[in-house]
Amino acid sequence: MRRVALVTGSVSGIGEATARRLAADGMVVAVHSRTSREAGIALAGEIGGTYHQADLGDDDAAAGLVPEVLDRHGRLDVLVNNAGISWPVPHAQLDGLTAADWRRLLDVNLIAPWLLCTAALPALREAGGCIVNVTSHAGVRPKGSSIAYSASKAALNHVTRLLAAALGPDVRVNAVAPGLVDTPLTASWTDAQELWRTASPMRRAAQPSDVADLIATLITNTYLTGEVILLDGGLNLR
C-alpha cells in the first residue's frame, strides 16, 4: 500500500513543491489550504492526491484535519507542518505588534502544528512514520522578521526537538529552517532579495524545490531525528 503524506499549506510555494515532490516519490498526498479551494482541488487531481480545507487558526479545524485524512485514506505515514503566516505585520518589531497579532501567529505557527502532531501520533506510530516541521531562519537567528513571527518559529524548533526525544524510536521528528525562499510572496522584498544575492555564499534565495528536496531527505533517512536543519545558502556563515 502506498504511503500517505499530509502537507499543510500546500497549494503554493514550499508546500506545493513538497506535495509535488512527495507525489513523484510515490506517496499519496493530502493537499491542504485555508482558502484557494479550486487551486487545491486542481493540484490534488494533478498529483493523484486529495484536497482538504481547514483554517488552522481554529483549534477545532486543526484538530479535525488529521481524522479527515485518515477517514479518506485509512493511514498516515508522514506529516509535514508547512502552513504558517507572517501576516499582518511581517517585519514589525516593537511598534505595530498587538496582542491579537501575537495570538494569531502563535495559533497558526505553533499551536496548530502541535494539534496536528498529537492527532497524528497513533497513525504515525502504527506506520513507523515521521513529522517534518517547516520553521524559519528567523527562528534560528534572531533577525529578519517580526519578533512575534521569529518567536513562533523558534518555539516550533524547540517543540521539534522535544517531540523527537519523547517519541523516539517510534516516530521521527525533524525540522527544516529555510532562509529567504523565492516565491510570489517574497518577490517584493527587495532588501531581503539583495541580501541573499550579495551576502550568502550561494548568491541567491532558495527555490521552493530546494526546501522540498530537503524535506524528502528528512523523510527517507531513517536515522535522522531531532534535527533543525538551517537551509539558508550559507548566509549564517556571515
Secondary structure, 3 states (H helix, E strand, C coil): CCCEEEECCCCCHHHHHHHHHHHHCCCEEEEEECCCHHHHHHHHHHHCCEEEECCCCCHHHHHHHHHHHHHHHCCCCEEEECCCCCCCCCCCCCCCCCHHHHHHHHHHHHHHHHHHHHHHHHHHHHHCCEEEEECCHHHCCCCCCCHHHHHHHHHHHHHHHHHHHHHCCCCEEEEEEECCECCCCCCCCHHHHHHHHHHCCCCCCECHHHHHHHHHHHHHCCCCCCCEEEECCCHHHC
